[in-house]
């Protein structure tokens, strides 16, 4: 079931399933920056469905990894003006690049990140795509190398920020993208399946009204 978007000052969020699209969130607008760190691979897609059921009581869905990644890129292609940033595990690097090509996107490059899993840090990718060719200097990728968490978001978003523009994250979790966007002077549009996680984003945005 789709839920109505919540307006928080100039910012806007929805508590919906990405597989149903984000038309209600965007209302025909496009984002200057699209940033997404969706669940990685079939196992994590299932895991987050389970977590969502535990927190919200919503039924789980049998979502295939290929369909999920396809939907992420469909949303990105439809709602990004140009810049699309996808954070994903290195195991699926080729899949992400190939899916970008399917949607006619230019793969600008990859930043080597770290992802915290318990007490360990694991390698991950930040893929930079664009609809039209853009010149992103090597220093951009150098500054992202081996970053994780909030440091990744800030180093990824701030150099590309359009002050007063929109930054969109359709799997926005607990608000890292919102925090980076607000710091960059952008308007945040976000969607999240899990209402308990989304509340963290909402609380942050309300504190900045």
N, C-alpha and C positions, 0 to 999 in steps of 0.2 A: 504494500500500500504506500503510495506517495504521500508525503507530508508537505505542508506549505512551508515556504522559506521564512526565516526569521530575519528581520531587518534590525541591525544593531548600529545605530548611527548611519554612517555611509557604508558600513560593511554588511555582508549578507551570508547566511549559512542555511543549509538544509540537512536534515537527518534522513537520508534516503539511500537506497541501494544504487550503486553506480551502474549496475546492469539495466536499470530502468531509465538511465539518462539523467541529465541535469538541466533540462529546459526550464523547469520551475525556478531553479536557482539563477540562471543567467538572463532569462527574459530577453533573449535576442542580442545581448551584449557579448563582446569578445574581450579576452584578456591579453594584456601586454606581455605577461609572463605566465606560462603554464608550468607548475611544478608538481610532481607526484612521486611519492614513494609507496607504491601499492604493495600488497602482500606478494611475496616471491614464490613462484612455483605452485604446483598443485597442493602440496602439503600445507603450505602457509595459508592458501586460500581457504582450505577446509578448516584449519585451526582458527582463523579469525571468524568464520561462520559459527564455530562452536562457542567462542568467547562472546560473540554477539548474542547468541541464544541464552547463554548463562546470565548476561547482564540485562537483557531486554525481554526475554521470553519469546522473541520472534523465531519462527521456524527456520531451520537451516535449508540451504539450497544446494543441489548438486551442480556446481559450476565448474565447467572444464577450464583448465588453465588457458588453452588456446583462445577460447571464447572471451575469457576475462581480459587477456592482454589485447585482444582485438578491440574490445570495448574501450579500454583506456586510450588507445590510439584514435579510435573513432571520435571520442569526446575531445581529445587534444586537437585533432585536425579541424573539428567543427568550431571550437571555441577559442583557439589561440590565434592571435593576429600573426605571430611569426615564431617567437622563441618558445621551445618546448624542452623542459628538463625532466628526465626520467631517472630516478634512483632505483637501481636494481642489482641483484646479486650477479657476480661475474660468471657463474655457471650458465646463465641464460643470456650471455652477451650477444651471441649470434641471433638468437630469437628476437631480441629487442631491435637490433639493427635491421633485420629482415622485415619486421613489422613496420618500422618507420618507412622503409622503401616501399612497402605495399601501399602506404598512404601518401606517397609522393614527397616525403620529407627528405631534407638534406641532413646527413649525419655529419655534424661539424667536428665532433671529437668526444673523447671520454676522459673524465677525471677519475683518478684512482683514489677511492675513499676507504674508510674503515667503518665497520658496523659493529656496535657493541652487542654481544650476545652473552648475557650473564657476566662473567668475569673476563671473557675473551673478546678480542677485537678481530673481526673477520674482514677480508677484502670485499669491497663492493664497487660498483660503477656509478658514476653520474654521466648519463648520456646527454649530450647537447644536440638537439635537432632544431632545424629552422625550415620554414616554408620557402623562404627566399634566402639566397646566400648572404651571410653576414661575416664580418671579420672579427673574430674573437681572438685576442692575442694569447700567446703561450703562457704569459704570466697569470692569466685567469685560471688555467688548468694547474699551473705550479702552485698557486695559492690554495687550491682545493686538495692537493695531494695529502693523503693520510689524515684528513679531517674526519670528524664524525659529529653526529647530533647537531646542535645549534651552530657550531662553527661551520659545518658544511652549508647550512642554509644561508648564513650571512655571507659567506664567501661566494656562494652561487648567485644569490639574488642581488645584493647591493651593487655590484659593478654593472648589472644589466637593468637596474631599476628605472622606471619611468615615473617620476614624481607626479602623483595625482592619478596615475594609471591603475589598472586592475591586475592583481595577481590571483590566480585561480589554482586551487588544489582540490580535486574531486575525491580524494581519500585523505582528508586533512588531519585525522587522528586528534592528538591533544594540543595542536596549535603551534608547532615549530614554524610552519610556513606563514601562519598569521603573524607571529612575532617578527620574523624577518621582513615581511611585507610592511608592517606598521613602522618598523625602524627605518625602512627605505622611503617612507612617505607615500605608500601605495594603499589602495583600497583592497580589502581582502574579500574574496568570494570562496567559500569552502563547502564541501559536502562530506559527510561521514556516515557510514552505516550504523556504527555503534553510538547510541545516544549518550551513554556514560562517558565515553572518550570525548565526544563532541562538546560536552558541557565544559571541559577544560578550555577549549577554544572560545566558547561563548563567554566564560568568566573573564578570560583575558581581554577580549574585545570590549566587554562592558566596562572594564577598568580603564580603557583608553578612550571612552566616548568623550 
